[in-house]
Amino acid sequence: MNQPVNLPHLFLNRVTLDGAECIKLYFYNNEVIKKRISQNDWIHYSMELGAWYAIAYSNTIALLQDVFEDVAYVNLSKLDWKRFEVSQKNIGTMAALKELNLRKGFDVITLFPYLMEGRSFIGFKHHFERKHFIEVQESGWFAYHKANKIWEITVREGKLYDVLLFLTQRFTVKLNADLTFSDLKIKRLLLEQSYLKDFDYKTCPLEFLTHLQSQNYSEATLVTYHNLVVRFLNAFKGKSLEDINHFGISEINQYHELWVQRSAPGPSLINQSVNAIKMYYKVMGKKTLMLEQVTRPMRNKVLPGVYSKEEVQGIVGQIANPKHKALLFLIYSAGLRISEVINLRKEDLLRDRCLLFIRKSKGRKDRYTKLAVNALQLIDAYLLENSPKEYLFEGQYGGRYSTTSIRNVLHEAKRKAGITTRGSVHTLRHSFATHLLENGTDLRYIQELLGHESSKTTEIYTHVSNLNLSKITSPGDLIKI
């Protein structure tokens, strides 16, 4: 059976369930496959397997191929892979692939950089209950400034890990958008502070994080890969780090297959996990796993959402705060990512050329994009009332503006404008590209403005634009009724 183009994979695997020969079905989350299963009552679900199955008769495989022929590629490559009988012993083995649990009920403390009387330090605002107040005072690591109602961390940099360990044992510690730590031991502490850690808990090796940092991976990639690797390492209860470091392809595939059957994560997340685990074994296992041997889901080809021009105008029209209005309109009019707008500086506004300079964006590339006259007018109106020191848009205590605040501003503006179109801040960037295309801008220029590495990424907007579709005459309009 040849594989049809762009169909999702449906894997079959022989198993024994309660003494009966069965065929297990497993697949990455797909509503069409689920609907087809629901239409065939001879396909059942097993809690023990955590998957759908059918009783194995002489014609079961052929029947499954016929049933799913038009919606999935029935893949037989795993038919006899790791065949096992579901018994109490095997149920225990499957249960050993556990999920990480998160602690709950901890107050949040947000650390931020602060400048006072020409001296910079790390501070936070928090009203402690009596028990914690006494512990904080007796630690000798903090000083309270009554005038500003700010707690200052007074220790030297070498003792900062001990202070953060003290805080994370009692609170959930977050960082202001403009506060970062290069010390990987501190980064790991903050990334793993919310996990419930039993005797079998395995932390992410510093050697792995050091490799990512030395290879100049972005902060976002480091955080994502860390989280996915920690999930993988702690999925195997009773296995030591040394045991896991000697795993092969089969264990990795089993891990992802069970994750998909239990939680139905999206294909993009599974692909990220494959990349992170492959990188982990390259660093820790001192070997390179052959990527083509690791099972990957097919990516869903989802078109990006877009706000109409009228909806963009409605969103901006509902914002009274000059900073918020200038910020959101700049994202739309220049096609910016949210990370790009919070990193802008005043000198990045090239007024004479009507251009905006974007520094070290995705892929650590610089680029130029359009600076609309309307956007510049809104920015100037905002700057009349504000004097940012370092970044064009700054937070309450200086530093980069919060991405959470930007999302909240958009959400509130959409609510006030009565706009129900689904979309996020990033949808403004999609809207910029789509509206450029509809205005007749060449796709190559749009690629440059967006900073896309490949033209194939930009071509997706040809499927979103309604410019050419509106010119097509439906055959229904040619029929006289």
C-alpha positions, 0 to 999 in steps of 0.5 A: 500500500503506497503512502498517500501524500499528506495523510496522517499515519495510523500505526498498527501493533500486535498485542495480547489483551486478556489472553486475546490476540488484538491489533492496537491502533495508535496515532497522533491526535487527529479528529478525522481518525477519531470520528472514523473510529466512532463510526465502527463499533468493532474498534474498542478502547482499552484503559490498560493499553491507553489506546484503541484496538480491534480483535485480531482475525485473519482479515482485521488488518485488511479491514482496517486498511479499507476503513481508514484508506481515505483519511490515514496511511495505515502504517504496518512498520510497527506491527510486530514491534515490541510485542507484549501481553497486557498483564498486571506486570505490564500495566505497572511498566506503563504506569511507570512512565509518569507525569511530573507533578507541580506544587500549588499554593505558593505566593509569587515574588517577582524580582526586578532590577532597581536603581536608587541613588545611583546604585543598582540592585535586585529587589521585590515587593511583597507583604509577608505573613508573620512566619515568613517575615521572621525567616526573611529578617533572620536570614540576613540576606535582605534589607527593606526600604520603607520609602519605596516599599521594596525589599533589597537582596543585599548579598554578593553575586556569589551568594545569590544562588543560596538566596534564590534557593531560600526564596524558591523553597517558600515562594514561586520566584519570577523575574521581571522582563529585564532581569536575567541570570547567566549562571546556569545553576540559577537558571535551572533552579528557577526553571525547576522550582515548581516541580514536586521532587521525590527521591527519584526526581532527576534534574537536567544536567548542567552539561546539557544546558552549558552546551546550549548556551555555548552554541548561542541558542536563544533563551526561549530555545534553552527553556523549551529544551530544558523543560522537554528533557526534564519531562523525558528524564522523569517519565521513567520511574526507577531508571537512573540517569545512567540507564536513560543515557543508554536508551535507544530509538525504541525507548524514545519512540515508546515515550512519545507514543504513550504521551500522545495516547494519554495527553494528545499533545500537538504534532509541533510539541512532539517534534520539539521533544524529538529535537530536544531529546536528540540534542540531549543524547548528542551531548550526554550520550556522546552519540548522535541518534539518527533522526529519521529513525525517530517517529515524528508526527506529520505537522498540521497545515493550519492557516494563520488567523487574520484580523481585517483592516476594520478590526485592526482599526476597531482594536486601536480605536478602543485604546486610550493609553498613548503607550498601549496604542502606539505599541499595538499599532506598531506591531501591526504596521511593522509586522513585528513579533512580540519579542521584537517590539519589547527590545526596540530602542528609540534609536531604532526609529529611522525617521528620515527613511521611514524604517524600523531597525530590528536587532537580533531577531529570530535566528539572531538576524538583523533586518529593516521593516517599514515604519508607518507615518501613522505609527510614528505619530502615535509614538511621538504622542506617547513620548510627549508624556513618557521618557523611557531610558533604555527601551522604547517601551518600558515597564513600571520599574524600567526595563523591557515592557511585559509581554503579558501586559501587551496581551492583556491590552489586546484582549481588553481592546478586542472585548471593548470593540466587540471583536470575536475573531480568534487571534493573539498579538501575533495575529497582528503580524499575520494581518500585516503580511496578508494586507500587504499582499492584498495591496499588491506587494511582491511576496519577496518584499514581504519575506524581507520585511517579516525576516523569513529565512525561506520564501515557503514560510511567506507563501502561506499568506497567499492561502489566507489572502482573499484578494484573488479568491474574490475575483473567482466566479463560482460555477454556482453563479453561472447556473440560472435558478 
